């Protein structure tokens, strides 16, 4: 899948005191450049190590008019987690569940490209790349 990056930020879930501010600002700066009728991706990549290390979060779209700047492998295996959008903290709760699964060895992550997929109808899914 070829995606066009709109904007990116480098951060850390546990050691960056500005984490929420950086991610909020990233989405705010990007929102005016997103067509709300298209699927939007929050792509996690360039991992330093695991979910406790630094990573890059990029907001991207499938844009045939733009120059692809992320090429996610078509043959990658993913586990898909569905977000309950009725919950205010739905995305955060799903990420906590993902980390718990990893810590309990029920999820073996590849740490290549993980992404949140935002559909125009409000549905959100989180795709976690699986290790071989």
Long-range contacts (C-beta under 8 A, 24 or more apart in sequence): 1-62, 1-71, 1-72, 1-74, 2-62, 2-68, 2-70, 2-71, 2-72, 3-41, 3-43, 3-60, 3-61, 3-62, 3-63, 3-68, 3-69, 3-70, 3-71, 3-72, 4-60, 4-61, 4-62, 4-63, 4-66, 4-67, 4-68, 4-69, 4-70, 5-43, 5-58, 5-59, 5-60, 5-69, 5-70, 6-30, 6-33, 6-34, 6-58, 6-59, 6-60, 6-61, 7-33, 7-58, 7-59, 8-56, 8-57, 8-58, 8-59, 9-56, 9-57, 10-46, 10-54, 10-55, 10-56, 10-57, 11-54, 11-55, 11-57, 12-52, 12-53, 12-54, 12-55, 13-51, 13-52, 14-52, 23-57, 26-57, 26-59, 27-59, 30-59, 34-59, 34-61, 35-61, 36-120, 37-120, 38-62, 38-63, 38-120, 39-117, 39-118, 39-119, 39-120, 40-117, 40-118, 41-115, 41-116, 41-117, 41-118, 42-115, 42-116, 42-118, 43-70, 43-72, 43-113, 43-114, 43-115, 44-113, 44-114, 44-115, 45-70, 45-112, 45-113, 45-114, 47-111, 47-112, 49-111, 50-102, 50-109, 50-111, 51-98, 51-99, 51-102, 51-109, 70-113, 72-113, 72-115, 73-112, 73-113, 76-110, 76-112, 76-113, 76-129, 76-130, 77-129, 77-130, 78-127, 78-128, 78-129, 78-130, 79-107, 79-127, 79-128, 79-130, 80-125, 80-126, 80-127, 80-128, 81-125, 81-126, 81-127, 81-128, 82-124, 82-125, 83-116, 83-124, 83-125, 83-126, 85-122, 85-123, 85-124, 90-124, 91-116, 91-124, 91-126, 94-126, 95-126, 98-126, 98-128
